Amino acid sequence: VFEIGYPKYHELKDSKTKNEACLLTFLTILSHVPDTLISRKYGDDEALKISLMTRDLLKMRDSADFIDRVSEFDEYLFKNKYNPGTTADLTAASIFVSYLKSNFE
């Protein structure tokens, strides 16, 4: 949260929509840290594979079809029953920390 998620969200929240900032924060965390829920259900290798796929996806974040690629990735996760729920929790905590910091500055 403090090393990856919060810094990324805090950096993006003023230049991107809230949805974009949230999505990019989620993808950034997942690209750096294999999701432990996926790891528990499918093994460390599968969790690492998803993280590596996310890294590749983020390399295309400036392309015109990025959102289409995100949708394809989302469909892949859903189809294969991969649920990066731990990453979702870390993303929510990162956003919360950002809002707390903004309100107490």
KAZI-V95367 format. One line per field, one symbol per residue. ss: DSSP state (H for helix, E for strand, - for the rest). burial: # if it has 24 or more other ideal C-beta (glycine too) atoms within 12 Angstrom, else .. Layout:
# KAZI-V95367
ss: ???
burial: ???
This chain:
# KAZI-V95367
ss: ----HHHHHHHH-----HHHHHHHHHHHHHHH---HHHHHHH-HHHHHHHHHHHHHHH-------HHHHHHHHHHHHHH-----HHHHHHHHHHHHHHHHHHH--
burial: #..###.###.##.......###################......##..##.##..##..........##..##..#....###.###.##..##.##.......
